[in-house]
Amino acid sequence: MSSRRFLKAKWTNLLMVNYEVDPEILKPYLPAYTVLDLWQGKALVSMVGFLFEDTSVLGIKWPFHITFEEVNLRFYVKHFDGKEWKRGAVFVSEIVPKNLIAVIANNLYKEHYSSMRMRHSIKPAADNHTKFLYEWKLNGNWNKLGGTVNNTTEPMQPGSPEEFIFEHYWGYNSWSETVTMEYQIEHISWEVSQVKDPIFEADIAELYGKEFVPYLSVKPYSAFFAKGSEIAVRMGAKLFADPAKKL
């Protein structure tokens, strides 16, 4: 049986703007006992913007911490547990407007949260589209992640690029050089929409490091949107060894 549910919420209006990067720049962030999960031989990272709604931690809804934005930069890995490969995500950076969320996640899961002023907007657009925009303030300037989304949604297709980006149900973080934190994320398979005119304007070097600048400053590889659903995150467990080496 999986561990106790730590967090429950709704993740909604998930905008994923994806970039191809040199795999070498991800190696310093790669937790022990994981390997990069590649899409058709390409190492992808995603700039992700979405809303937390109806959030509770260990069954408690904390005042002023129920609905808020998050923007993160993540990449994709997999871990072999001795029986099967688990596909997961590793977070380079996560931004929320609530300091308490950052403190809890950083301490319990060794995440990489920071707290900044944030805002978002949702505006109707022509031809059955909607404009979504997530913003966060750094050094007095508003950084932006957005796109124009087709209002028509479709089921995710097996083997599709959308499935690769969205269908990762595990999170992995480096606890130390030889210990990895693993936690499970639960949600239904989401319906997806196409995105045009993606926007990403940010101080990339300050936020993510100068090594990401050449890759996040160009046209995205792809962009997708999912309306989202209820989710649950289970309490994490520590990995101390690599089952793959015992085979």
N, C-alpha and C positions, 0 to 999 in steps of 0.2 A: 504494500500500500504506500502511496506517495505521502510525503510529509504534510503537515498541517498547512492550510491556506493562510498566508501572511497578509496578502493584500487582495481586495476585490474592488473592481471599478468598472466603468465603461470606458473603452478607448474609442474615440470617435473622430471622424474627419482626418484620417491618416494620409498625409501627403508624403510620398517617398520620391526624392530626387536622387538619382543614382549616377555614380561616376566610376570609371575604370581607373585603377591606380597600379603602380608598380608594387608587386607583392612584398618587395623588400621593406617598404616603409611601414608595413603592418607587423613585421616580425617582432619588434620591441613590445607590441601589445598582445602578442599571442600567448594565451595561458598554457601552462604545462598540460600535456595529454590531449591537446587539440591540434588540428591541422586546418589550414585554410580550406573553405568550401568554395570552389570556383564555379562560375557560370560559363560554360563552353570555353574553359581554359582561361577565363578572365577573372581577376580579383576585383570585386566591386565593393564600394562603400556607399552608404545611403545617408543623405541628409533627411531627417524625419521630423515632421511637425504634426502634432495631434493634440487632442484634448483629453484630459482626465475628467470624468464626470462620476458623480455618486460614489466617491472614493471612501473606502473604509480600511483601516489597518487593524488587524486582529479583532475585527468585528466592531470597531469604534470609528464613528465618523467625527473627525476632529473639526471644530468650528474654523471656518475660513480656509480649510484644506480639503474641500470636497470637490470643487471644480477649478481646474487650472490648466495652463498650457504646458507642453514640454516640447523642446527641440533637442534632437540628439544626432550625433554622428556615430554610425555603427558599421561593422563589417561582419563577414559570415564565416563560421567555422563548423567543424563537426568533430565529435568525440566518439570513439568506439568503446563501449562499456563491457566488452567481452562477449556480447551476443549480437548487438546491432549498432549501427551508426546513428547517433543523435545529432540532428542539425540545429545549430544555435547561432546566437549573435554575441558579439563582443562590442562594448561601448567605449569609444575613445573619449567622448564628452557627452554630458547630459545637462541640459539647462532647464530649470523650473523657476517660478517666481516665489516659491515658498522655501525658506531656509530650513524649516523643520524637516521637510521631505528630504532635502539634500543630506542633512546630518544623519537621519535614520538609514537611508540607503547606503551612504558611504561607510557607515560603521558596521552594518549588518551584512552587506553584500560586497563590500570593497568596490562599490561603483565609483563613478567619476562625475558626480553631480556638482554643479555650482548654482547659486541663486542670483538671478538678475530680474530687473523689471521686465515684464512681458505684456503683450497684448495680441489680439487676433481680430480678424474681420472676415465676414462671409457676405459676399455681395452678388446679386443676380447679374448674369451677363447674357449677351445675345446668343441666339441659336441653341437654346436648351443647355446652357453652360452656367457654372457658378465660379466666382473668383474667391479663392481661399488665400489668406495671408497670415503668416505668423511672424511676429517681430520681438526682438529682445534688445535691450539697451546695454551697450558696453562702451565705457569711456566717453559717455555723452552722446553716442551715436546709435541710431536704430539700425540693427541688422535685420535682414528680411529673407524669408523663405516662403514661396508661394507658387501658385499656378492656377490656370483656368481649367476647370474640371467638367467633363461631359456628365450631365445629370443622369444619363442612362447607365445602369450598372449591369454587369454580366457575371455569371459564376466563373470562378477561377478554373482554368483548364489544367489538367495534369501535364507536367512537363513544360509549362509555359514560363516565360520570364517573370510574370507576375507571381506564379507559385514559388519560384526560387526566392524572390524578394520577401514575400509575406509569410511563407510557411516555415518559420523557424520557431520551435516551441521550447527551446532551452536557452538559458543565459549562462555565460561563462565569464569569470573574472579571475585575475591572478591574485591569490591570497599571499603567495610568496613565490620564489623561483621554482619550488617543488610541490606546491599545494595550489589547487584550483577550486574556486567556489562554483558550484553548479546549482541552478535552480530551474524549476519547471514553470512554464507559462501555458495557461489553458484558455482557449477560445474556439469558437466555431470557425469554419473556413469562410472567409469573407468574400462578398461580391466586390468586384473591382470596376474602376472607370479609367478611361484614358485621360491624360493630362496634356494640355498644350501650353506653350509660352511659360515654361517654368522659370521661376525667379529665385536666385540665390545671390544675395549681396551681403558680404560680411567681412570682418577683419579676420581672415583665415589664419594668418600667421599667429596672431594673438590668441585666438580661440583654440586652434588645433595643432599649431607648430608649422614652421616654415616648410617642412618636407611635404605638406599637403597642398601648398599654394599652387604648384604647377598643375595639379590634377583637379582641384576644385574651382579653378578659375576659368575653365573652358566649358564648352557646351556639354550638358549632361549626356550620359550614355542612354538613359531612359528616365521616364517619370510615370508613376502610377498613383492611384488614389483608391482608398477603401473607406466605406462608411463606418466600419468597425462594429463592435458588439461588446457585451459583457466579457470581462476577462478575470482571471485569478492567477496570482503568483504564489507558489508554494514556498515554504521555508527552504533555505538552501542547505546543501550538504557539501562537505569537503572531499575532494579527490586527492588521494595521496600516492597513487601509483597508476601506471599505464597498463590496463589489461591487455592491450594489443601486443605488448612485448612478452606476454606469457604464452602466446599461441605457438 
